[in-house]
Amino acid sequence: MSKTTNKFSPEVRTRAVRMVLEHGGDYPSRWAAVVSVSQKIGCSAHTLNDWVKKAEVDGGRRAGVPSDVAEKLKALERENRELRQANEILRKASAYFPQAELDRPLKR
């Protein structure tokens, strides 16, 4: 989960990215297009530029890991970490219980 609050709805993000990609030729550079559109929607140019890059990766127009694959990888890494912790707990418990069994007095 993101640590920052998402101020802009997914619809606004999608529209802003589309505006940059469709009207980029109307500006001298891509950055100029990003700055212009970001001022219109009220976000920083760097934020909008990140959205555009992410949209390009997700669309296959730029090299990188798509969002759905990144989310899946993150979930698998979290599950792997939890399983390692559980295995470590079980390993310690299995080492403790046989020792406790040896320390117990014999029944006669």
C-alpha positions as CSV (number, residue, x, y, z in Angstrom):
1,M,0.0,0.0,0.0
2,S,1.2,3.4,-0.9
3,K,2.5,5.6,1.9
4,T,1.2,8.8,0.2
5,T,-2.3,9.8,-0.3
6,N,-3.5,9.6,-3.9
7,K,-4.9,13.0,-4.5
8,F,-5.8,12.3,-8.1
9,S,-8.4,9.8,-9.3
10,P,-7.4,7.1,-11.9
11,E,-9.6,8.9,-14.4
12,V,-7.7,12.2,-14.0
13,R,-4.4,10.4,-14.2
14,T,-5.4,8.6,-17.4
15,R,-6.7,11.7,-19.0
16,A,-3.5,13.7,-18.1
17,V,-1.3,11.0,-19.6
18,R,-3.4,10.8,-22.7
19,M,-3.1,14.6,-23.1
20,V,0.7,14.4,-22.9
21,L,0.9,11.6,-25.3
22,E,-1.6,13.0,-27.9
23,H,-0.5,16.6,-27.8
24,G,3.3,16.1,-27.2
25,G,3.9,17.1,-30.9
26,D,2.4,20.5,-30.2
27,Y,5.2,21.5,-27.9
28,P,8.9,21.9,-28.5
29,S,9.8,19.0,-26.2
30,R,8.0,16.3,-24.2
31,W,9.0,18.0,-21.0
32,A,7.2,21.2,-22.1
33,A,4.1,19.2,-22.8
34,V,4.3,17.6,-19.3
35,V,4.8,20.9,-17.6
36,S,1.9,22.5,-19.5
37,V,-0.5,19.6,-18.7
38,S,0.6,19.3,-15.1
39,Q,-0.2,23.0,-14.5
40,K,-3.7,22.4,-15.9
41,I,-4.5,19.5,-13.6
42,G,-2.6,20.9,-10.6
43,C,0.1,18.3,-10.0
44,S,3.8,18.5,-10.2
45,A,5.5,18.0,-13.6
46,H,7.7,15.2,-12.1
47,T,4.6,13.3,-10.9
48,L,2.9,13.5,-14.3
49,N,6.2,12.5,-16.0
50,D,6.3,9.4,-13.7
51,W,2.6,8.6,-14.7
52,V,3.5,8.9,-18.4
53,K,6.5,6.6,-18.0
54,K,4.5,4.0,-16.1
55,A,1.8,4.2,-18.8
56,E,4.4,3.6,-21.5
57,V,5.8,0.6,-19.6
58,D,2.4,-0.9,-19.1
59,G,1.6,-0.3,-22.8
60,G,4.8,-1.9,-24.0
61,R,6.2,1.2,-25.5
62,R,9.1,1.5,-23.0
63,A,11.3,-1.2,-21.4
64,G,10.5,-2.0,-17.8
65,V,8.3,-4.2,-15.5
66,P,4.6,-3.7,-16.0
67,S,2.5,-2.7,-13.0
68,D,0.6,-6.0,-12.8
69,V,3.8,-8.0,-12.8
70,A,5.4,-5.7,-10.2
71,E,2.4,-6.2,-7.9
72,K,2.5,-9.9,-8.3
73,L,6.2,-10.0,-7.6
74,K,5.8,-7.9,-4.5
75,A,3.1,-10.2,-3.2
76,L,5.2,-13.3,-3.9
77,E,8.2,-11.7,-2.1
78,R,6.0,-10.9,0.9
79,E,4.7,-14.5,1.0
80,N,8.2,-15.8,0.7
81,R,9.4,-13.7,3.6
82,E,6.5,-14.9,5.8
83,L,7.2,-18.5,4.9
84,R,10.9,-18.1,5.8
85,Q,9.9,-16.6,9.2
86,A,7.5,-19.5,9.8
87,N,10.2,-22.1,8.9
88,E,12.6,-20.4,11.3
89,I,10.1,-20.6,14.1
90,L,9.4,-24.2,13.4
91,R,13.2,-24.9,13.2
92,K,13.7,-23.3,16.6
93,A,10.7,-25.1,18.1
94,S,11.9,-28.5,16.8
95,A,15.3,-27.9,18.4
96,Y,13.8,-26.9,21.7
97,F,11.3,-29.7,22.2
98,P,13.7,-32.7,21.9
99,Q,16.0,-31.0,24.4
100,A,13.1,-30.5,26.8
101,E,12.2,-34.2,26.4
102,L,15.8,-35.2,27.4
103,D,15.7,-32.9,30.5
104,R,12.5,-34.5,31.8
105,P,12.9,-37.1,34.6
106,L,12.1,-40.7,33.6
107,K,8.8,-42.3,34.8
108,R,9.2,-45.5,36.8
